Amino acid sequence: MVQALVETHSETFVLALQHLVERGELKPEDVSLNWISSRNGVSRIERIHLDEDGDFETAWPEGFFDERFAARDSGGKAEAGE
């Protein structure tokens, strides 16, 4: 078994993990996505779970993946009047 700790801001990497779970190449419990934030000098780690389809069971904190979700919700059209 391979274990890796990867720090990334890459939406593409997270989407690839979701796709691998969806295809059954990874189990959701084998993927640990963590959102780390800091407020008033206190760090907080929030786990973002995936389901068997690779979808998020837990919502991402506001501001992360906003562009992707906005594009998906608008049918892929730009928000500037299209």
SULTA-V276962 format. One record per residue. N is the residue number from 1. D_LAST is the distance of its C-alpha to the last C-alpha in Angstrom with 1 decimal. Layout:
n:d_last
N:D_LAST
N:D_LAST
This chain:
n:d_last
1:47.5
2:45.3
3:44.1
4:41.8
5:40.4
6:37.2
7:35.4
8:31.8
9:28.5
10:26.9
11:24.2
12:25.0
13:28.6
14:28.0
15:25.7
16:28.5
17:31.0
18:29.0
19:28.9
20:32.7
21:33.4
22:31.3
23:33.4
24:36.6
25:37.5
26:37.6
27:38.6
28:36.6
29:39.8
30:40.1
31:36.9
32:37.0
33:33.8
34:34.7
35:32.8
36:35.1
37:34.7
38:37.1
39:37.6
40:40.7
41:42.3
42:42.1
43:40.3
44:38.9
45:38.0
46:35.7
47:35.7
48:32.5
49:33.7
50:32.3
51:33.1
52:34.4
53:30.9
54:29.9
55:27.7
56:28.3
57:30.8
58:30.5
59:27.3
60:26.6
61:27.3
62:24.4
63:22.7
64:23.3
65:20.6
66:18.1
67:15.3
68:16.1
69:16.3
70:13.0
71:11.3
72:13.7
73:13.1
74:9.4
75:10.3
76:9.7
77:5.9
78:5.7
79:6.4
80:5.9
81:3.8
82:0.0
